Amino acid sequence: MSKAFQLDVNGSQWAVEADPKTPLLYILRNDLALNGPKFGCGLGECGACSILVDGRAVRACTIPLSAVGSRCVTTLEGLGDGDNLHPVQQAFIDAAAAQCGYCLNGMIIATVALLQQNPSPSEADIREALRHNLCRCGTHIEILAAVRGAVELSQADLRNEAARKVARMSGGATETLERPQ
Amino acid sequence: MTVERETSKDDHLSREELLAVLSAGASGEGELYLTIGADGLITAFNGHVDLGTGIRTSLAQIVAEELSAPFEQVQMVLGATSVTPNQGATIASETIQVTATPLRLAAATARHFLLAKAARLHELPVESLIVEDGIIRTATLENWSMTFAELVAGDHVRLTIDPEAPLKPVSDYRIVGASRPRVDIPQKATGRWTYVHDVRVPGMLHGRVVRPPYAGFDHGEHVGASLISIDESSVANVAGLVAVVAIGDFVGVVATREENAALAAKQLKVLWRAAPERPDLNAPEEALRANPSTPRKLADRGNVDLALAGATTAMDRTYVWPYQMHASIGPSCAVADFREEGLTVWSGTQNPFPMRRDLSILLDLPEDRITVERLEAAGCYGRNCADDVTADAALLSRAVNAPVRVQLTREQEHAWEPKGAAQVIDVRGGLDIDGGPSAYDFETRYPSNLAPTLPLILTGKIPAAPDTLQMGDRTAIPPYAYGNLRVTVHDMPPIARASWFRGVSAMPNTFAHESFVDELATAAGVDPIEYRLRYLQDPRAIDLVHAVAERAGWVPHTKPGTLGGEGDLLYGRGFAYAVYVHGKFPGTAAAWAAWVTDVAVNRKTGEIAVTKVICAQDSGLMINPDGVRHQIHGNIIQSTSRVLKEKVDFSTTAVTSKEWGGYSLITFPEVPDIDVLMIPRPDEPPLGVGESASVPSAAAIANAVFDATGIRFRELPLTPERVLAGLNGGGQAETPAQRKRTVWWKFGLPIAGGLAAVAGLLTMGSPWRTAISPIERPDANVYSSVTIERGRLVAAAGACNVCHVGTDGLAFAGGRRFDTPFGAVYATNITPDVENGIGGWSYPAFERAMRQGISRDGHHLYPAHPYTSFAGAEDADLQALYAYMMTQTPVAEKPTETKLKFPFGIRALMAGWNAMFLKAAPFQYNRAEDAEWNRGAYLVETLGHCSACHTERNVLGAEKGGKAFLSGGFADGWEAPALNAHAKSPVSWTKEAFYNYLRSGHARDHGSAAGPMADVVSALAPLPDADIRAMATYLAKGSAPAGAADEVTTAQTVVAASVSAQADAARLAPKGARIFEGACASCHTGTNALSSLALNSNLHSDSPDNLLQAILNGVEAPAILAQTTGRETPEIMSMPSFRDTLDEQQIADLAAYLRARFAPGKASWDGIGDAMRRVGSVVH
């Protein structure tokens, strides 16, 4: 039986009406036209439909609509900041980490979740984190390179952010210094 | 809406200002290859499609190069039947090698025309003009230039491809041969690329198909003739259902929303004839030898028979390749829009033009009224279900007169995709007196054809008779100069549905060639590479072999074991080489490839790790070197996966590998390090690179395993159990498919209980009770809001709606079925409807029913209604509950009545039963305990009636007393585990654990509530925290002895034990281990918030029932999770049902593994089959 739900997806509020058991994946794709998450198995096995829920990578094909509540959902489309790519997306493009690209969504989402938990993962950490994201084309080598690239980009981002903070602080100080003149 | 439609050829050619290049048509105008617009934009057309190999980018490079135009100005249109040339199916790595040739000539033709035009306009000698980046200049006039756009503007010109057009010398190449980022990846990485799965057309409906039971077999008289009947009433309740469509054995459903189409397909009751039995394809050798075939001799030189007779060392070898699958990551999907004027399909097909012909036959529609829009799909490596699903969508669209999108399920894609066929190769040979190869007598069997598009045979449009094609001959001629050579291909029809799969028959043929030559070398006491070089004559092959040996630092050796080992590991290194010859015999050679690979073999577990692959490839001119490198990587990884892990499993009638646990793929931790050496050959023609590097894989790995272990493996995949059997000197036996398996969930439940005992009751007690007169329905306004609220909480504590919920979800409407040992009991309607519910019941009638189990009219209720617990409830609680129930919405529906079989159908017997088992006394509070404990005890023992499920019942269905109280029982097909000190869970239940479990449905050290208990947790949601804590306090006191080992330490110990048990469990149940890894471990690993299964009580129980329940029916995420947020909260994912996905054998394998791995101290479960029948018989 259809029910009305309010969802928080990519920072916006969405009203949808569907059977409470509907997998969130169908809602994201069909009602919200978000094509990033892909249908792969419907069994939570392959990772193609991965999304972030409250920052954690989960498989949208096995989440009933009724379980989402007010949690924050982020899809591949919501990772970047306006026109700016998320550093993980940038790293995957730089490494040409796709053949057919169908698994790419899951790989990127899993990497974003990994780097949030562990900003400087080892090679073994990376391989383990992606263990249950399947790729059939054999793009693993490029994907691993992309994740290593993402680690560097994210750390560079953090350094830049810190530098900007310092600059703001010192800029502020300059202003105070300059004011008396 | 995402509607992708390519501009048609006519529309392209209708532009007034245009330069177009077409092929020479037999009559009139030919096919379109290239256009340049007045805006300078270049559009190029190719009939092949991009399967993820990046040919969209490479073809654009070829066009840009030949035109000397900027790469960014070129756009490729691939495989759209309305505009691209018909270049057949995208197969055999031939896009760059074959179909790019006319495109390159078209670009050259255009370039010469533009140069000539510029020369003419400005009266300059054409030789003086140079073109760069789409701009024509002359060395003599510094400020003069013309763009392509200017030259095209104002004119409409159509050129015919000039087959003699001079091509640019390779030495001038700047775009071709330089790596170029793929044009599609930025959009794919941001979700903006439109795959076929993403197409949405206005008014589009959603379809699903229901396939017949002979999954994965496409020939025989039963194909298209197995449907007996469809019960449409089984989907009458599906919202938005538009149609159920059946044509022959084609069955589909259409609904307005995707989830409803999926529900309808799952729920639709279809009766099929039993599928015919097939030969055992799990160990395919026998079946392939028995398959009728026609020998075809490809080579016969020297005198093979004589040489064999004279061989000093005779070697007769057989190599067996299993059935494998393309295993596309996304199941196929298509959209079709059938209208009077014609059909448009949006398809991920690999073969747009051949598929258009199939659609034309299927729908009796001329080909020129069918448009195929080709969009990318999940990678395919030959032929998956893309064409099938397009035809499915077309049939459904025609039936409902609207555009329909059809998405296949994972199970359908796995089961029905045309497989890569099994193959059996026999080689007879040996050494001559000088240690050279005496003869090479090679015979190969490969049961495959093109696999007809499924709806054509399901609907009976074409007969389901198996074609015999000549597909077994790819790379059948060995690359070595064997003086006495005979090569025979036994052409045969398919057994299981099969078609092209990357490397086709070349991969198995090369497995044989390169394993055999390795064995010859060892027998001759010669280094394997040196031995090959003695008989290799192709200079490019020789260069390649030298190059890879040097790159790998190959150390010549004449026997295995030279690399030694470490602990349980044995190290080895292997070599193999092939040039992939594809297409109809004698075929065309694609790129040359050679592997050196390192392995580590664990002699205890049988696991093989491919640790390094050094691969050299000669691809001729490389259009996009990075693209070539990625193709080599992809081939190495995919073929390593095939060699180590991949094999399709079959029952006697169908494919049983229907998801990633039943068909395992390589995972990231298993991916080898790869070193690629690309031989620069810019002056040689470009060669196909899509498959070549796969071809040497199997022999290279098997040869490396021989080097490590001294054992030759000639059958794939190299699973741990096969390797262990080899190491232990045993055969490589495969479990044959069990014959004539009965569908286990169809068995009835044996009736428990003793008739004699029941008969004895007849003499006891007074069976008849008086009716209590009906009343007018009480006015809801007479109850205070405080009373109603108290009643609401009583109803929550009693979880009344869990049992009394209506079949359509209406609260308290009744009708839910419970299977008891005595028969099916249906819950009654307890809404205040006078006719059908309890609206006419006075409070005394209600109280009597609650405390004594007597209905208002005097008949006895069965103790499925837990009145024995409610008997002790506080008056005020029952009064409040009455008030609450009377204020609910009445539902005027009569649920199914309970009708038990004799003697249980005699309700009067319950009088005797009550006399024996009903103790109608108020609840006794315990003064020695505090108020919280007492509140908890009251809730658990009366309103909550926990004992109704968690206490064992005697043969008469009464809860046992004494020690049995809360010591565990069975209910509704589930085991309700002990809630006291008898609990089997490895970590004791603390107050906190009980609280978390009852409040959120999840306890860290125990797992999640499932089945009826999940419903109970949801029902308890309205209760205040204090009540939940009270229950937890009471239960915890009865459960864990105070001061028991702290749960953190216990949990760690238990989890550590499951880690230690992993290898033993995998050895005991290797298939179960793979199913766990592929199907379960994505959630059930230590890396996410779900509890380890080692802590789950179900794995430690004496019975596997709850585990089987979870696997068969799934576990829904407790609805209460929707009220929680944050990273630390439990997972919101539900566990899917595997009822339609895994078969009985797979579940038994999985359960055996889970028990051995996660409860290593416990005895293995006997009678999994019986338990499945027990659990499966419960109707939900």
Interface residues (C-beta under 8 A of the other chain):
Chain A: M1 S2 A18 D19 P20 K21 T22 P23 Y26 R29 N30 A33 L34 N35 G36 K38 F39 G40 C41 G42 L43 G44 E45 C46 G47 A48 V53 D54 G55 R56 V58 R59 C61 T62 I63 P64 S66 A67 V68 G69 S70 R71 C72 T75 L76 E77 G80 L85 Q89 F92 I93 A96 A97 A98 Q99 C100 G101 Y102 C103 L104 N105 I108 A124 I126 R127 E128 A129 L130 R131 H132 N133 L134 C135 R136 C137 G138 T139 H140 I141 E142 I143 L144
Chain B: T2 L51 G52 T53 G54 P181 R182 D184 I185 P186 K188 A189 T190 G191 R192 W193 T194 Y195 H197 D198 R200 H206 A239 R257 E258 E259 N260 H326 A327 S328 I329 G330 P331 C333 E376 A377 A378 G379 Y381 Q407 T409 R410 D626 H630 H633 G634 N635 I636 I637 Q638 S641 E659 W660 G661 L665 I666 T667 F668 P669 V671 I674 D808 G809 G1078 A1079 A1081 S1082 C1083 T1085 T1087 N1088 A1089 E1116 A1117 P1118 A1119 L1121 A1122 Q1123 T1124 T1125 G1126 R1127 T1129 E1131 I1132 M1133 S1134 M1135 P1136 F1138 T1141
